[in-house]
């Protein structure tokens, strides 16, 4: 019979096991995760802005 492990999840930065309610295992990993999320949001903003500009340019070009 397999042993049951306590509820846990893994740190998205380093992969260590941690409690289920935590976002990162420590301060260093939390800072790395925050920076990664900030860069992801910035990239998403750039992609959406570029898409809106291209659609607007296409609409203007059709007229």
C-alpha positions in Angstrom: 0.0 0.0 0.0 1.4 3.4 -0.9 2.0 6.0 1.8 -0.1 9.1 1.7 1.7 12.4 1.7 0.5 15.5 3.4 -1.2 18.1 1.2 1.4 20.2 -0.5 2.3 21.9 -3.7 5.6 22.8 -5.3 7.3 26.2 -5.6 6.9 27.5 -9.2 10.5 28.9 -9.1 12.6 26.2 -7.6 10.3 23.2 -7.3 10.7 22.5 -3.6 7.6 21.2 -1.7 5.8 23.8 0.4 2.4 24.3 2.1 -0.7 24.4 0.0 -1.6 28.0 0.9 1.8 29.5 0.0 2.7 31.1 -3.3 6.5 30.6 -3.1 8.8 28.8 -0.7 10.8 31.8 0.5 11.5 35.5 0.0 14.0 35.0 -2.9 11.6 32.8 -4.8 8.7 35.1 -4.1 10.7 38.0 -5.6 11.7 36.0 -8.6 8.1 34.9 -9.1 6.9 38.5 -8.8 9.4 39.7 -11.4 8.4 36.9 -13.8 4.7 37.8 -13.4 5.5 41.5 -14.0 7.3 40.6 -17.2 4.5 38.4 -18.4 1.9 41.1 -17.8 4.1 43.6 -19.7 4.5 41.3 -22.6 0.7 40.7 -22.7 0.1 44.4 -22.7 2.5 44.9 -25.6 0.8 42.1 -27.6 -2.7 43.5 -27.0 -1.6 47.0 -27.8 0.1 45.9 -31.0 -3.0 43.9 -32.0 -5.3 46.9 -31.5 -3.0 49.2 -33.5 -2.8 46.7 -36.4 -6.6 46.3 -36.4 -7.1 50.1 -36.3 -4.6 50.5 -39.2 -6.4 47.8 -41.2 -9.7 49.5 -40.7 -8.3 52.9 -41.7 -6.6 51.4 -44.8 -10.0 49.9 -45.9 -11.7 53.2 -46.1 
